[in-house]
Every structure is written in structure tokens, then in C-alpha cells.
Amino acid sequence: MHVSSRRLAAAALLGLHWTFGTGCAAPRDATIVRELPPVDWLAARVDELARADLLRGAPPLAQARLGALDTELRVWIRTPARRALVEVREGADGVTGEMWVFWSAPTQEEDDGVFAEYRDWIDCVDRRTGHGLGMCRPRPRQPVDWAMVATKLQPAWKLPDQAKFAPPGGFDGQLMIIERRDGRRGEVVHWDIAAPIATDPGRKESMMAEEIWEALWDTLSLAERPE
């Protein structure tokens, strides 16, 4: 059954709450517990992430099959030059994860051009194009210790939305969107690293966001080409 990108974006845009047994899919009538700020540019970014999930063949986090004690964390980063996803899953089979990088690809020429730029930066395989995007999977130089990555990203489970402390700016300079879900509860929060908060309240949370940001780039660097 075809699922529109608008529907996928709506699922990603909202933090959801639900309960169900181990191994069961999330019900469609999930209860909304929070929303990201109603800002046009942020809604457009979330729509882009939904299209990226569609292209890589992943369901929206709200519809992913998780056991009651399983967790899944998707952290998206977007700068003027780079866009990426680091995903970590923890469950009965241990800790697993994957990385993707993606870019806007309205035409084949632009897709080829940006892919060439990305390949100068990172070793990338499994190239895909569709839904106005291009993407590929970074190939690390050695196996990734996903348990260690999960530990470094632990603060991402506690980070509140930046809008709790300051209104969103007019654009995203260095945007981070965190989708997190355990077996019963899901949330989506955002933070613009380019707009740090230097005073209380929010200073501690801003430092936490920067810590997560650095952990993401450290993970992606495992696939960077040697200079």
C-alpha cells in the first residue's frame, strides 16, 4: 500500500505515545503527546526526513515494529553542506545501527554532482535516488561499535525541545532532529546548534545538544576518506 510523504511527515512530526505487547506493531490511533514548534521551515525539514525514510525503505518510527523493551533512536543532522542520519536500535539481539547521508536531488544532474562531492568526503555505497532526494550508506573503515555509539548518544534520550527555552529562529543553520522511541513511547525534538543558549534556563541543555552533535560527527567520521 502506498503511503504518501505527507502522511509520513505527519507521523514524524508528532511525538507519539502507545502501549502494546512485545513484537507487536504500533497501533494507527497512537496518542499525540507533543508537537514540534509550528514553523514552516521546520515542517519542511521533517517532510524531507520522511522522504528519506521512504527512500531507504524504513517505516516512520511510530510504525516500526518494536518489542515492549526495545528502543530505537534516529538522530538527523542537517547543515548547509551535509545531511545525515545515525540510527541505533537496542533489543533482544543487542545493539545495532546504521548510518546514511542524503541530499536534495531535484534533477539527475544535481544528484550526480552532489554525490560526487559526498564521495570526496566519505566512502559511500548503496546509492539511491527518488522522492526528490539522493542518499547512500557510509562504509566505515572498520566495524562500528554500536554499543559505544549508543552510550555516547545517551543524552539524546533526555534532551528537551529547544523551543522550551527559546523560539525557533527564522532558518536552520545546523539543525538536529531527534526521533526516539521505546516500546511504549515516542518523541520528536529539535535543536539548532547554530543558536546556542548561553544563559539559564537552557544552558545545560544547549551543552547537551552540542555533546550529541559531536558524537554524531565522530560516528560519521569512521567512514571519512583519509586525507
Buried (B, 14 or more C-beta within 10 A) or exposed (E): EEEEBEEBBBBBBBBBBBEBEEEBEBEEEBEEEBEBEEBEEBBEBBBBBBBBBBBBEBBBBBBBEBBEEBBBBBBBBBBEEBBBBBBBBBBEEEBBBBBBBBBEBEEEEEBEBBBEEBEEBBBBEEEBBEBBBBBBBBEBEEEBBBEEBBEBBEBBBEBBBBBEBBEBBEEBEBBBBBBBBBBEBBBBBBBBBEBBBEEEEBEEBBEBBBBBBEBBEEBBEBBBEEE
